[in-house]
Amino acid sequence: MLPNREGQKIPNVTFRTRRDNQWVDVTTDELFAGKTVIVFSLPGAFTPTCSSTHLPGYNQLAKVFKTNGVDSIVCLSVNDAFVMNEWAKDQEAENVILIPDGNGQFSEGMGMLVDKSDLGFGKRSWRYSMLVKDGTIEKMFVEPEEPGDPFKVSDAETMLKYINPQATKPQQVFMFAKEGCPFCARAKGMLQERDLDYEAVYVGKDVSMRSLSAATGAATVPQVFIDGKLIGGSESLATYLESISGLTH
C-alpha cells in the first residue's frame, strides 16, 4: 500500500538540473524551506495525461494559488533534466518549476517509486500531489492503486478546493488573431491591462479563414471567446470588459 506521509518531512535530496547548458544542483531546502509549495508528481514527461491535463491544470491555476498563499508549484518526475527542460518548453509551463528526479531518490524517499517495467518505463513515480509548508507535508492526494494510470485526486482543481473552496478561478480566454492586426493588438492590450491570460491562434498561420468562419460565423479578427462564450471583436470585448468591471465596483 502506498503511504500517506501527512505530518512528515519531505526527503532530503539534491536534484541535478540544467540551466543555461550548465549542471546546477538544487536542494530540497532551496525549494521548500520557509515556503508553502504545491508538489505534483507524475509517471513521465510527454505522456498523455501528464501533458494534456495534469501539468496544464496547475500552470493555468498558478495565479489563483499564489493569491491563496502558495509560493511556488513544483512538478516532479523520474526523468532526466534534458527531458524535463524540453517538456517545459513544449508545454509553455512558465508558472511551474519542473524538477527531474532522475535517479528516483525523492520518489523512493516518499515511498512512491513504483515498477512500470510492463510499459518499458522501469522505476517511476506514482501519481500524487501534496501541499508542503516549510518542508513538512500538510496534505497529500494519492491516486488509488488501480491498474493503469488513475487520475482522480491529484489534479489542480482538487488541490484548490482543499486550499480554498471559495477561490475564484481565472476566466478562460481564447482569441483568433492575425499578425500585424491593430484591432488584435488592442484586444490583447485590454486583456493584459486586466491581468487576463489568453491563448491566441493566428489566422493564416495556425488556422485558416475557413476555420475562423466555421467557429465564429465572422470573417474578421480578432474574435475573442471567454469561458467558451463568443464575445466578438475588439469593440465587443471593450463593452464586455466594461460591463464586468461595473459589476465588481
C-alpha positions in Angstrom: 0.0 0.0 0.0 1.3 3.4 -0.9 2.0 5.6 2.1 0.3 8.9 3.1 3.0 10.9 4.7 1.0 13.8 6.0 2.7 15.5 9.0 6.1 14.2 8.0 9.1 15.9 6.5 9.9 15.5 2.8 13.1 13.6 1.8 16.3 15.5 1.8 17.5 15.3 -1.8 19.8 17.1 -4.2 18.4 17.3 -7.8 20.6 17.5 -10.8 19.1 20.2 -13.1 20.2 22.0 -16.2 20.2 25.8 -16.7 21.9 27.7 -19.5 23.6 24.5 -20.6 25.2 24.0 -17.2 24.6 21.5 -14.5 23.0 23.1 -11.4 22.3 21.3 -8.2 19.0 22.2 -6.5 18.4 21.0 -2.9 15.1 20.4 -1.3 16.0 23.1 1.2 16.1 25.6 -1.6 12.8 24.5 -2.9 10.9 24.2 0.3 12.5 25.9 3.3 10.3 28.7 4.6 7.8 28.3 1.7 4.4 27.0 1.0 4.8 24.7 -2.0 2.5 22.6 -4.1 4.1 19.4 -5.4 2.6 17.2 -8.0 4.4 14.1 -9.2 3.6 12.0 -12.3 4.9 9.0 -14.2 6.6 10.7 -17.1 7.1 13.8 -19.2 5.4 13.9 -22.6 2.9 11.2 -21.6 -0.8 11.7 -22.5 -2.5 12.6 -19.1 0.5 14.4 -17.8 0.7 16.7 -20.9 -3.0 17.2 -21.6 -4.3 17.7 -18.1 -2.0 17.3 -15.1 0.7 19.9 -15.8 -1.6 22.4 -17.8 -4.1 22.4 -14.9 -1.6 23.6 -12.3 0.0 26.0 -14.8 -3.4 27.6 -15.5 -4.4 28.0 -11.9 -0.9 29.2 -10.7 -2.1 32.8 -10.2 -5.0 31.7 -8.1 -2.8 29.5 -5.9 -0.4 32.4 -5.4 -3.2 34.7 -4.2 -4.1 31.9 -1.8 -0.7 31.8 -0.1 1.2 29.3 -2.3 4.8 30.5 -3.1 5.6 28.0 -5.8 4.4 24.9 -7.7 6.8 22.0 -8.4 6.2 19.3 -10.9 8.4 16.2 -10.3 9.0 13.2 -12.5 11.6 10.4 -12.7 13.1 11.8 -15.9 16.4 13.4 -16.7 17.0 17.2 -16.8 17.1 17.3 -20.6 13.7 15.7 -21.0 12.1 17.9 -18.3 13.5 21.1 -19.8 12.2 20.2 -23.3 8.8 19.3 -21.8 8.7 22.7 -20.0 9.3 24.4 -23.3 6.7 22.3 -25.2 4.1 22.9 -22.5 4.9 26.6 -22.1 4.7 25.9 -18.4 6.2 29.2 -17.1 4.3 29.1 -13.8 5.6 25.7 -12.7 9.0 24.6 -11.6 9.8 21.3 -13.4 12.2 19.2 -11.3 14.0 16.0 -12.6 14.1 13.2 -10.1 16.4 11.4 -12.4 17.6 8.6 -10.0 14.2 8.4 -8.3 15.7 9.3 -4.9 12.9 11.7 -3.9 10.2 9.4 -5.2 11.8 6.4 -3.3 12.0 8.5 -0.1 8.4 9.3 -0.4 7.5 5.7 -0.8 6.1 6.5 -4.3 8.6 4.8 -6.6 6.8 2.0 -8.4 7.7 -0.5 -11.1 6.4 0.2 -14.5 8.5 -2.2 -16.4 5.5 -3.6 -18.1 5.3 -0.3 -20.0 9.1 -0.2 -20.6 9.3 2.7 -18.1 11.3 1.0 -15.4 11.0 2.7 -12.0 8.7 5.7 -12.0 6.8 7.9 -9.6 3.2 7.1 -8.7 0.9 10.0 -9.4 0.1 12.2 -6.4 0.0 15.8 -5.2 0.8 17.4 -1.9 0.9 20.7 0.0 4.2 21.3 1.7 4.8 24.0 4.3 8.4 24.7 5.3 9.4 21.1 4.3 6.5 19.4 6.2 3.7 17.7 4.3 0.4 19.1 5.3 -1.8 17.3 2.8 -1.4 14.5 0.3 -3.7 13.4 -2.5 -2.5 9.9 -3.6 -4.1 8.3 -6.6 -5.8 5.0 -5.9 -3.8 1.8 -6.5 -5.7 0.7 -9.6 -4.5 -0.8 -12.9 -3.3 1.7 -15.5 -2.7 5.4 -14.6 -5.6 6.7 -12.4 -6.0 10.4 -12.3 -8.8 11.2 -9.9 -7.5 13.2 -6.9 -4.1 14.8 -7.7 -5.4 17.4 -10.1 -5.2 21.2 -9.6 -8.9 21.6 -9.0 -8.9 19.2 -6.1 -5.9 21.0 -4.5 -7.5 24.3 -4.9 -10.7 23.1 -3.2 -8.6 21.9 -0.3 -6.7 25.2 0.0 -9.7 27.5 -0.5 -13.1 26.1 -1.6 -14.3 29.6 -2.3 -11.4 30.6 -4.6 -12.4 32.2 -7.8 -10.8 30.5 -10.9 -9.5 32.7 -13.7 -11.6 33.2 -16.8 -10.5 31.1 -19.8 -9.8 33.4 -22.7 -9.1 32.3 -26.3 -8.6 34.5 -29.3 -8.5 34.2 -33.1 -6.0 36.8 -34.2 -3.8 37.8 -37.2 -0.2 39.0 -37.1 0.0 42.8 -37.7 -3.6 43.4 -36.9 -4.1 46.6 -34.9 -7.5 45.6 -33.6 -5.9 42.3 -32.3 -3.2 44.3 -30.6 -5.9 46.5 -29.0 -7.7 43.4 -27.7 -4.5 41.9 -26.3 -3.8 45.2 -24.6 -7.2 45.3 -22.9 -6.8 41.7 -21.6 -3.3 42.4 -20.4 -4.5 45.6 -18.5 -6.9 43.4 -16.6 -4.3 40.7 -16.0 -6.3 38.2 -18.0 -4.2 35.4 -19.5 -5.2 34.4 -23.0 -4.3 31.9 -25.7 -4.2 33.1 -29.3 -4.2 31.2 -32.6 -3.3 33.1 -35.8 -5.4 33.0 -39.0 -3.1 32.3 -41.9 -0.5 30.6 -39.7 -2.2 28.3 -37.2 -5.7 28.0 -38.8 -7.4 29.0 -42.0 -10.0 31.7 -42.6 -12.5 28.9 -43.2 -11.8 27.6 -39.6 -12.4 31.1 -38.3 -15.7 31.4 -40.1 -16.8 28.0 -39.1 -16.1 28.6 -35.4 -17.4 32.2 -35.1 -19.5 33.0 -38.1 -17.3 36.0 -38.7 -14.7 36.9 -41.3 -12.7 39.4 -39.3 -10.3 39.3 -36.4 -9.9 39.4 -33.5 -12.7 37.0 -32.4 -12.5 36.5 -28.6 -14.0 33.7 -26.5 -14.3 34.0 -22.7 -15.2 30.8 -20.8 -16.4 29.3 -24.0 -18.7 32.2 -25.0 -18.0 34.1 -28.1 -17.6 37.8 -27.2 -16.6 39.0 -30.7 -14.1 41.7 -31.9 -12.2 44.4 -30.0 -15.2 46.7 -29.7 -17.4 43.9 -28.3 -14.6 42.9 -25.9 -14.3 46.5 -24.7 -18.0 46.6 -24.0 -17.9 43.2 -22.2 -14.9 44.2 -20.0 -16.6 47.5 -19.0 -19.8 45.6 -18.1 -18.0 43.1 -15.8 -15.9 46.0 -14.3 -19.1 47.7 -13.4 -20.3 44.6 -11.6 -17.2 44.5 -9.4 -17.5 48.1 -8.2 
